[in-house]
Structures are given as structure tokens and as C-alpha cells.
């Protein structure tokens, strides 16, 4: 579960007040809205990258409002993927496990499992330079999922992709949801993307969030 209870958060002079939303455990929540409306500010508050002024943030019934980002157990995919330029895909997928001092045999098995699920086994020994946009986002997803997080946050992950690749990635995200059951918050401004993926769907406009019913499935 991801729950925001009357959260107030600011970014410079921009303030969002009394923001509330709930995504049930295993749900795939999509938050949509125009550029600049505050979607990323909300995401950053959940991640712990931006402190909140009031209210509570709960992940799986645990109040994480004051916890450091590393202690929240969230997998995160930023808009550009933010891959490490000198690491192979194999190293990217294993990175979060290496820093957690997981046994090497366990890391190898997890990397192979992720690569197969994401369709990137043939890329394991490549570095990011030369990968397509869709391939880079698959790697970023794998890195975020590697340590089996309770919660996954995606910030406009498909915005730089062409329409065909975006459709492929939507299908992959639905597959990941079925396979992992990870509770997800996906931020986008693309209505078609939102309606394909959302369960539930939220719209942020003029500082207010409302839950809306997707019209396409």
C-alpha cells in the first residue's frame, strides 16, 4: 500500500496542500497531470527526496514520513533511467544487491531471472552507450526491482520513447505487475499510457487530486 494522508509539500514557492491518495497493496496507481502541476514533487516526497511539512506517508502500513530514502524500501526509475555509464547491464542489475552484501551466487541468479523477465539477457555484457531508449528503461526497471522492493516509483518512464516502443513497455509493465505484485506509483502526463496501466488512476490539477475511472482497458 502507498498512502498519503493530508500531505503538504513544497518546491521553492510552489506548494501542494492536504494531498491524499491511496494505492492498495499490489495496485498499479497512475498519477497524471500537466507538466508543472506537481506530480514529481509528490513522487519525491514519497521517495524521501523532498521533506513534507505536514501529514503522513505510509508504505504497507508503515509511517515513513521521516525516514531517509535508503530506509524506505522503494525501487525508483527516474525519467532518464540514470544508468551508470561504465557498468555493464549485468552490473547494473546486480548493483543494489552488491551494496547490500548479498551472496554472489544469489546475485547471479537474481540477475539472470530479471534479464529473462525483461527480455534483456542478450544485453547483459553491454554498457549503456548504444542501447536504445526502450532497452535502457528495461535495464533501469531491472535495477529498481533487483532487491525485491515493497514499492516501485516510476517518474515519466516512457516519455522519451516512440509510440511503438511505449506500447511494448506498457505491456512489459503489466507483465511485471502480474509477476511481482509490487505496489506501484507511475507518474505520467500521457492519457493513453495512464488508461492502459492504471488501477487506480488519479488526476492532479490545480493542487488537488481526484481518483478517476479509466475509460480504456
C-alpha positions as CSV (number, residue, x, y, z in Angstrom):
1,X,0.0,0.0,0.0
2,X,1.0,3.6,-0.7
3,X,-0.9,6.1,1.3
4,X,-0.6,9.9,1.5
5,X,-2.7,11.4,4.3
6,X,-3.2,15.2,4.0
7,X,0.4,15.8,2.9
8,X,1.7,19.3,2.5
9,X,4.9,19.7,0.5
10,X,6.7,22.5,-1.4
11,X,9.2,23.0,-4.1
12,X,10.5,26.6,-3.9
13,X,7.5,28.8,-4.0
14,X,5.2,26.0,-5.3
15,X,3.1,24.4,-2.6
16,X,0.8,21.4,-2.6
17,X,-1.5,21.3,0.4
18,X,-3.6,18.4,2.0
19,X,-2.7,15.9,-0.7
20,X,-4.3,12.5,-0.1
21,X,-4.3,9.3,-2.2
22,X,-4.2,5.5,-1.5
23,X,-3.0,2.7,-3.8
24,X,-3.8,-0.7,-2.3
25,X,-1.2,-3.4,-1.9
26,X,-0.4,-4.9,-5.3
27,X,-2.1,-2.0,-7.1
28,X,-0.7,-0.1,-10.0
29,X,-1.5,3.5,-9.4
30,X,-1.0,6.1,-12.1
31,X,-0.8,9.8,-11.3
32,X,-1.4,12.0,-14.3
33,X,-1.5,15.7,-14.9
34,X,0.0,18.5,-16.9
35,X,3.7,19.4,-16.9
36,X,4.5,21.5,-13.8
37,X,1.4,20.6,-11.8
38,X,3.4,18.9,-9.0
39,X,3.5,15.2,-9.9
40,X,7.2,14.8,-9.5
41,X,7.0,16.8,-6.2
42,X,4.6,14.2,-4.8
43,X,6.8,11.4,-6.0
44,X,9.9,12.9,-4.4
45,X,8.1,13.2,-1.1
46,X,7.3,9.5,-1.2
47,X,10.9,8.7,-2.0
48,X,12.1,10.9,0.8
49,X,13.9,13.2,-1.6
50,X,11.8,16.1,-0.5
51,X,10.7,16.7,3.1
52,X,7.0,17.1,3.8
53,X,5.7,19.9,6.0
54,X,2.7,18.1,7.4
55,X,0.7,14.9,7.0
56,X,1.8,11.3,6.8
57,X,3.2,9.0,4.2
58,X,2.6,5.2,4.8
59,X,4.1,2.3,2.8
60,X,2.5,-1.0,3.6
61,X,1.0,0.5,6.9
62,X,4.5,1.8,8.0
63,X,4.9,5.5,8.6
64,X,8.0,6.5,6.6
65,X,7.4,10.3,6.7
66,X,10.7,11.0,8.5
67,X,12.8,8.1,7.2
68,X,15.8,8.6,5.0
69,X,15.3,7.5,1.3
70,X,17.5,4.4,1.7
71,X,15.4,3.1,4.6
72,X,12.0,3.3,2.7
73,X,12.5,0.1,0.6
74,X,11.4,1.8,-2.7
75,X,12.6,0.9,-6.2
76,X,12.9,4.0,-8.3
77,X,13.0,4.6,-12.1
78,X,13.7,8.3,-13.0
79,X,12.7,9.7,-16.3
80,X,16.1,9.2,-18.0
81,X,16.8,5.9,-16.3
82,X,20.1,7.3,-14.8
83,X,22.1,4.2,-15.7
84,X,25.8,4.1,-14.7
85,X,27.8,4.8,-17.8
86,X,30.7,2.5,-17.1
87,X,28.8,-0.5,-15.8
88,X,27.6,-3.4,-17.9
89,X,23.9,-4.3,-17.8
90,X,24.8,-7.3,-15.7
91,X,26.5,-5.0,-13.1
92,X,23.6,-2.5,-13.2
93,X,21.1,-5.3,-12.4
94,X,23.2,-6.6,-9.5
95,X,24.2,-3.2,-8.1
96,X,21.6,-2.8,-5.4
97,X,22.3,-6.4,-4.2
98,X,26.1,-5.9,-4.1
99,X,25.8,-2.8,-1.9
100,X,23.6,-4.9,0.4
101,X,26.3,-7.6,0.6
102,X,24.1,-10.3,-0.8
103,X,25.9,-13.6,-1.6
104,X,27.4,-13.7,-5.1
105,X,25.5,-16.8,-6.2
106,X,22.2,-15.2,-5.2
107,X,23.1,-12.1,-7.1
108,X,23.9,-14.1,-10.3
109,X,20.6,-16.0,-10.1
110,X,18.6,-12.8,-9.5
111,X,20.3,-11.0,-12.4
112,X,19.5,-13.9,-14.7
113,X,15.9,-14.0,-13.5
114,X,15.4,-10.3,-14.1
115,X,17.1,-10.4,-17.5
116,X,14.8,-13.1,-18.7
117,X,11.7,-11.4,-17.4
118,X,12.7,-8.1,-19.1
119,X,13.9,-9.7,-22.3
120,X,17.5,-8.3,-22.0
121,X,19.5,-11.5,-21.5
122,X,21.4,-10.8,-24.8
123,X,22.4,-7.3,-23.4
124,X,24.0,-8.4,-20.1
125,X,27.6,-7.7,-21.2
126,X,26.8,-4.4,-22.9
127,X,27.3,-0.9,-21.4
128,X,24.5,1.7,-21.7
129,X,26.1,3.6,-24.6
130,X,24.5,2.2,-27.8
131,X,21.4,0.9,-26.1
132,X,18.0,2.1,-27.4
133,X,15.7,4.1,-25.2
134,X,13.5,1.1,-24.6
135,X,16.5,-1.1,-23.7
136,X,17.8,1.5,-21.3
137,X,14.4,1.7,-19.5
138,X,14.2,-2.1,-19.2
139,X,17.6,-2.1,-17.5
140,X,16.5,0.7,-15.2
141,X,13.4,-1.3,-14.3
142,X,15.5,-4.3,-13.6
143,X,17.9,-2.4,-11.3
144,X,14.9,-0.9,-9.4
145,X,13.3,-4.4,-9.0
146,X,16.5,-6.2,-8.1
147,X,16.2,-6.1,-4.3
148,X,12.5,-7.1,-4.4
149,X,11.2,-3.7,-3.1
150,X,7.8,-3.3,-1.4
151,X,7.1,-0.3,-3.6
152,X,8.1,0.8,-7.1
153,X,8.0,4.5,-8.2
154,X,8.3,5.5,-11.9
155,X,8.7,9.1,-13.0
156,X,7.6,9.6,-16.6
157,X,9.5,6.4,-17.6
158,X,8.1,6.2,-21.1
159,X,8.0,9.9,-22.1
160,X,11.1,9.7,-24.3
161,X,10.0,6.6,-26.3
162,X,8.4,6.4,-29.7
163,X,4.8,5.1,-29.8
164,X,5.7,1.5,-30.7
165,X,8.3,1.2,-28.0
166,X,5.9,2.9,-25.5
167,X,3.3,0.2,-26.3
168,X,5.8,-2.5,-25.8
169,X,6.9,-1.1,-22.5
170,X,3.3,-0.8,-21.3
171,X,2.8,-4.5,-22.0
172,X,6.0,-5.2,-20.1
173,X,4.9,-3.1,-17.1
174,X,1.6,-5.1,-17.0
175,X,3.6,-8.3,-17.1
176,X,5.9,-7.1,-14.2
177,X,2.8,-6.2,-12.2
178,X,1.4,-9.7,-12.6
179,X,4.7,-11.4,-12.0
180,X,5.9,-9.4,-8.9
181,X,2.8,-7.9,-7.3
182,X,4.9,-4.9,-6.3
183,X,2.8,-1.8,-5.3
184,X,3.5,0.8,-7.9
185,X,3.1,4.6,-8.5
186,X,3.6,5.6,-12.1
187,X,3.7,9.4,-12.9
188,X,2.8,10.5,-16.4
189,X,1.1,13.2,-18.5
190,X,0.1,10.7,-21.2
191,X,-3.6,9.8,-21.1
192,X,-3.3,6.6,-23.3
193,X,-0.5,5.3,-21.1
194,X,-2.4,6.1,-17.9
195,X,-5.6,4.3,-19.1
196,X,-3.7,1.2,-20.2
197,X,-1.9,0.8,-16.9
198,X,-3.9,2.4,-14.1
199,X,-5.5,0.5,-11.3
200,X,-6.3,3.0,-9.7
201,X,-5.9,6.3,-11.8
202,X,-5.5,9.7,-10.2
203,X,-5.5,13.2,-11.8
204,X,-3.6,16.1,-10.2
205,X,-4.9,19.6,-11.3
206,X,-4.8,23.0,-9.6
207,X,-3.3,21.5,-6.4
208,X,-6.0,18.8,-6.0
209,X,-6.0,15.1,-6.6
210,X,-9.1,13.2,-7.7
211,X,-9.5,9.5,-8.4
212,X,-11.0,8.9,-11.9
213,X,-12.2,5.8,-13.7
214,X,-10.1,4.8,-16.7
215,X,-12.1,4.6,-19.9
216,X,-9.9,2.1,-21.8
217,X,-8.7,-1.3,-20.9
